[in-house]
Amino acid sequence: MDAAPTEPEPEPAEPPVPAHGVGPWPGGPDAWPDDPRYDPELLAAGDARNVVDAYRYWRMDAIVADLDQRRHGFHVAIENWQHDMNIGSIVRSANAFLAAEVHIVGRRRWNRRGAMVTDRYQHVRHHEDVAAFAAWAESEGLPVIAIDNVEGSVALDRADLPERCVLLFGQEGPGLSPEALVAASAVVEITQYGSTRSINASAAGAVVMYEWCRRWA
């Protein structure tokens, strides 16, 4: 009696492609790049991180090291914001515009959800108060450019934004403290055309960072 024909073994299922990002490196382990910057776990499972294509499959420390070779000359400082989500948002913008560093002045605690994991790639430093921050900036030879729409401020399109500087932002409502304004070498405002006195603080940060990049990057 003839043996019953055997059913062919099913092909192994392909790993699912992440909704955001890329799937496993095509070709399997034999085709993986011979480069220490690549992460074997990401090559095997895919990379769903929110990173540009040039950094797909790279280890996090390798990405940071590469960014450190190209960071711009401006820093971003935030004075004691009450709205924690704004700090996360400005960290994310600082990463997008390749700021040298983000400085949190005063209150240390902040909600990292708004950063969308970009705080892992962006250097963040804390200063106890304005005096400590100002002393650091002076030791680094970095002029502090305050961003606030107070009397005597200069419109952003006409203001001087040095190639090396710290852009200092305040809280959503009250803005920068008198101590912070005194520590600044210049005060810059974003021209507005509507009825509101101010725009969202993290949005203001993105506007000024973009303007710096437009001039210097």
MOGIDA-V876527 format. One record per run of one state. SS is the DSSP state (H for helix, E for strand, - for the rest). FROM is the first residue (numbers start at 1). LEN is the number of residues. If there is no record, write none. Layout:
BEGIN
ss:SS from:FROM len:LEN
ss:SS from:FROM len:LEN
END
This chain:
BEGIN
ss:- from:1 len:21
ss:E from:22 len:1
ss:- from:23 len:6
ss:H from:29 len:3
ss:- from:32 len:6
ss:E from:38 len:1
ss:- from:39 len:1
ss:H from:40 len:6
ss:- from:46 len:1
ss:E from:47 len:1
ss:- from:48 len:5
ss:H from:53 len:3
ss:- from:56 len:2
ss:E from:58 len:1
ss:- from:59 len:1
ss:H from:60 len:9
ss:- from:69 len:5
ss:E from:74 len:6
ss:- from:80 len:4
ss:H from:84 len:13
ss:- from:97 len:5
ss:E from:102 len:4
ss:- from:106 len:6
ss:H from:112 len:4
ss:- from:116 len:2
ss:H from:118 len:3
ss:- from:121 len:3
ss:E from:124 len:4
ss:- from:128 len:2
ss:H from:130 len:10
ss:- from:140 len:3
ss:E from:143 len:5
ss:- from:148 len:6
ss:E from:154 len:2
ss:H from:156 len:3
ss:- from:159 len:6
ss:E from:165 len:5
ss:- from:170 len:1
ss:E from:171 len:1
ss:- from:172 len:3
ss:E from:175 len:1
ss:- from:176 len:2
ss:H from:178 len:6
ss:- from:184 len:2
ss:E from:186 len:4
ss:- from:190 len:11
ss:H from:201 len:16
ss:- from:217 len:1
END
